[in-house]
Amino acid sequence: MQGSIPDNHIKIVVPVSGGKDSQACLKLALAENSPDEVLALFCDTGFEHPITYAHVKKICIDYGVTLITLSAGTVESICTKYKRLPGGGARHCTDELKIRPAKFFYKYFAMHNGQYEVWYGMRSEESKERKKKYRGKKDNMLYAPNDVMNKYPKYLNDLGVSFRLPVINFSTREIFKLLNGEQNELYSKGFDRVGCFPCLASGEAWQMMAFYFDETGKKHFKIAEKLADLAGREVLTTLKYRGQGPGCALCCI
C-alpha cells in the first residue's frame, strides 16, 4: 500500500481508475464534502498507460484529496499464474488486482476509520449487462456492498461500509460536462475507455488501437504476446485481426 491513511474521519472512499466515471464520482463527493473527508483509492494493475498514472496523481493533488494506491500483483503476473488471458467470464485480473485488494482494504479501513461510504462510478448506459444488473438502483441511495457486487462479502456491511452509485443514471455526455475538460487526455486521443492499456478482455479494435498507439502500447503487446503463447493461443483471435500486432519496437520506428 502506498500513501498514508489520514488520521481524520473519512466519510467517503472513491475507487479511482483514471477514467471519467470514477473521476466524476470524486468530483461529486467533493461537492458535498471537504477534501479531508474524502479518500481516493487506486488499484494498480501494472498495465496502465503513463498518462493514466500521471492523471490519477494530478487530480488527487488538484482536488486536495489523499490518494492510497494498492498493488496485488500485475496483469502479467496474474495471467501467468492462470496461464490464460482474461476474457468472457474469466476476469481474473479484475478479481485479483482490483476487487480482492479493495475488499481487504475496505475491511481494514472500516476497523481503523469507522463507518463510511464507497462511491462507485458504475453507469447503466455503459452496457446492456449493467443496465439489467443495476435496474432500479438510485443514485442517492446506500446499498450493502454485496447488493451492488456479490463478490464483496456481507461482513463489510456489518462493519459499516455502504456503497453508493452517484453516476448510475448519467449519460456519457453528462459525465464529460461535469468534468469540464479535466478528464484523462487519452479520451482526446480517441480512446473510449481508459484503465488497463488495453483491457485484454475488451474488443479487439480497441486493443489494436492501444497496441499501435505508442511505445507503451508496443511494450504491452509484447507482454500480451508472451502471455498468449503461454496460453497456447494468439493475442488477437478474430478473423479481422488474427496474427496482427505491432511487432518489436525497433521494427516499428
C-alpha positions in Angstrom: 0.0 0.0 0.0 1.3 3.4 -0.9 0.1 6.6 0.8 -0.7 7.4 4.4 -4.1 6.9 5.8 -5.4 10.1 7.3 -6.0 10.4 11.0 -9.2 12.4 10.5 -12.5 10.6 9.9 -13.2 9.8 6.2 -16.8 9.9 5.1 -16.3 8.7 1.5 -13.9 6.5 -0.3 -13.8 6.8 -4.1 -12.2 4.0 -6.1 -10.4 5.8 -9.0 -9.1 4.3 -12.1 -8.1 7.3 -14.1 -11.3 7.1 -16.1 -14.1 9.6 -16.4 -16.8 7.9 -14.4 -14.7 7.4 -11.2 -13.4 11.0 -11.6 -16.9 12.2 -11.8 -17.7 10.4 -8.6 -14.7 12.0 -6.9 -15.9 15.4 -8.1 -19.4 14.9 -6.9 -18.2 13.7 -3.5 -16.2 16.9 -3.1 -19.2 19.0 -4.0 -20.8 17.7 -0.8 -17.8 17.2 1.5 -14.5 18.8 2.2 -11.3 17.2 0.7 -10.1 15.9 4.1 -13.3 13.8 4.4 -12.8 12.1 1.0 -10.2 9.4 0.2 -9.2 8.2 -3.3 -8.3 4.6 -3.8 -6.3 3.4 -6.8 -5.7 -0.3 -7.5 -2.6 -0.5 -9.7 -2.6 -3.4 -12.3 0.8 -2.5 -13.6 -0.7 -2.3 -17.1 -2.0 1.3 -17.2 -0.6 3.9 -19.5 1.8 6.5 -18.0 -0.7 9.2 -18.9 -3.2 7.5 -16.7 -0.8 7.1 -13.8 0.0 10.8 -14.0 -3.6 11.7 -14.3 -4.7 9.9 -11.2 -1.9 11.7 -9.2 -2.8 15.0 -10.8 -6.5 15.0 -10.0 -5.9 14.0 -6.4 -3.4 16.8 -6.0 -5.7 19.3 -7.7 -8.7 18.2 -5.7 -6.8 18.1 -2.5 -7.6 14.5 -1.5 -5.4 11.8 -0.1 -4.5 9.0 -2.6 -4.0 5.4 -1.5 -2.5 3.0 -4.0 -2.9 -0.8 -3.7 -1.0 -3.4 -5.6 -1.7 -7.1 -5.5 0.5 -8.0 -8.5 0.3 -7.2 -12.2 -1.8 -8.2 -15.2 1.3 -10.1 -16.4 1.8 -12.0 -13.1 -1.9 -12.9 -12.8 -2.2 -14.1 -16.4 1.0 -16.1 -15.9 -0.5 -17.7 -12.8 -3.6 -18.8 -14.6 -1.9 -19.4 -17.9 -4.6 -17.6 -19.8 -5.6 -14.1 -20.9 -8.8 -12.5 -19.4 -12.0 -12.7 -21.4 -15.6 -13.6 -21.2 -16.4 -14.9 -17.7 -12.7 -15.2 -16.8 -11.8 -11.7 -15.4 -9.1 -12.9 -13.1 -7.2 -9.7 -13.5 -10.2 -7.6 -12.2 -10.9 -10.1 -9.5 -7.4 -10.4 -8.1 -6.0 -6.9 -8.9 -9.0 -4.7 -8.1 -11.8 -6.4 -6.2 -9.7 -8.6 -3.9 -7.3 -5.9 -2.6 -10.2 -3.4 -2.4 -12.2 -5.9 -0.3 -9.4 -6.3 2.2 -8.7 -2.5 2.3 -12.4 -1.8 3.0 -12.4 -4.2 5.9 -9.1 -2.8 7.4 -10.2 0.8 6.8 -13.6 0.3 8.5 -11.8 -1.1 11.6 -9.5 2.0 11.5 -11.9 4.7 10.5 -15.4 3.6 11.4 -18.3 3.6 9.0 -18.0 5.2 5.6 -19.4 5.2 2.1 -17.8 3.9 -1.1 -18.9 5.9 -4.2 -18.6 3.7 -7.3 -18.5 5.0 -10.8 -20.9 2.5 -12.4 -23.3 3.6 -15.1 -26.3 1.8 -16.6 -25.6 3.3 -20.0 -22.2 1.5 -20.3 -23.6 -1.8 -21.4 -26.8 -3.9 -21.7 -25.5 -6.1 -18.9 -25.0 -3.2 -16.5 -28.4 -1.8 -17.4 -30.0 -5.0 -16.5 -27.9 -5.6 -13.4 -28.4 -2.2 -11.9 -32.0 -1.6 -13.0 -33.9 0.2 -10.2 -30.7 1.4 -8.4 -30.9 5.0 -7.3 -28.0 7.5 -7.3 -28.9 8.8 -3.8 -29.4 5.5 -2.1 -27.0 3.5 0.0 -26.6 -0.2 -0.6 -24.8 -3.1 1.1 -21.6 -3.8 -0.8 -22.8 -7.4 -1.8 -26.0 -5.9 -3.2 -24.0 -4.0 -5.7 -21.4 -6.7 -6.4 -21.8 -10.1 -5.0 -18.0 -10.6 -4.9 -17.9 -8.3 -1.9 -18.6 -10.1 1.4 -21.7 -9.4 3.6 -19.5 -8.6 6.6 -18.5 -5.3 5.1 -22.0 -4.0 5.6 -21.8 -5.2 9.2 -18.6 -3.2 9.6 -20.4 0.0 8.4 -19.3 0.0 4.8 -22.1 1.1 2.3 -22.0 1.6 -1.4 -23.5 4.5 -3.4 -23.8 4.7 -7.2 -23.8 8.5 -7.8 -23.5 8.4 -11.6 -25.6 5.3 -12.3 -28.0 7.3 -14.4 -25.6 9.7 -16.0 -25.1 9.7 -19.8 -21.6 9.9 -21.2 -22.3 13.5 -22.3 -23.3 14.5 -18.8 -20.1 12.9 -17.4 -17.9 15.0 -19.7 -19.9 18.1 -19.0 -19.4 17.6 -15.2 -15.6 17.1 -15.7 -15.4 20.3 -17.9 -12.2 19.3 -19.6 -10.4 17.9 -16.6 -10.6 14.3 -17.8 -7.8 11.9 -18.8 -6.2 13.2 -22.0 -6.4 9.7 -23.5 -10.1 10.4 -24.3 -9.0 13.2 -26.6 -6.7 10.7 -28.3 -9.8 8.6 -29.4 -9.9 6.1 -26.6 -13.4 5.3 -25.3 -12.3 3.8 -22.0 -9.0 4.1 -20.0 -7.5 1.9 -17.4 -5.5 -1.2 -18.5 -3.9 -0.2 -21.8 -5.6 -2.0 -23.3 -8.0 -4.2 -21.4 -7.2 -7.6 -22.7 -10.8 -8.6 -22.4 -12.1 -5.7 -24.4 -12.9 -5.5 -28.1 -10.0 -6.2 -30.4 -10.4 -2.9 -32.3 -9.7 -1.1 -29.1 -6.8 -3.4 -28.4 -5.3 -2.8 -31.8 -5.6 1.0 -31.3 -3.7 0.8 -28.0 -1.0 -1.6 -29.2 -0.2 0.7 -32.2 -0.6 4.0 -30.2 2.9 4.5 -28.8 5.9 2.7 -27.2 3.8 1.8 -24.2 1.3 0.1 -26.4 4.0 -1.8 -28.2 5.5 -2.9 -24.9 2.2 -4.1 -23.7 1.6 -6.0 -26.9 4.9 -7.9 -26.3 3.7 -8.8 -22.8 0.3 -9.9 -24.2 2.1 -11.9 -26.9 4.1 -13.8 -24.2 1.0 -14.5 -22.2 -0.9 -15.7 -25.2 1.9 -18.0 -26.1 1.8 -19.4 -22.6 -2.0 -20.0 -23.0 -1.5 -21.7 -26.4 -3.3 -19.0 -28.4 -2.8 -15.7 -30.2 -3.3 -12.3 -28.7 -5.9 -11.4 -31.3 -8.2 -14.2 -32.3 -11.0 -12.7 -34.6 -10.8 -13.2 -38.3 -10.2 -9.5 -38.9 -7.2 -9.1 -36.5 -5.7 -12.6 -36.1 -2.0 -12.6 -36.4 -1.6 -8.9 -36.4 0.3 -6.7 -33.9 3.0 -4.0 -34.0 5.9 -6.4 -33.7 9.1 -5.4 -31.9 9.6 -1.7 -31.0 12.6 -1.4 -33.3 10.7 -2.7 -36.3 8.0 -0.1 -35.8 10.2 3.0 -35.6 
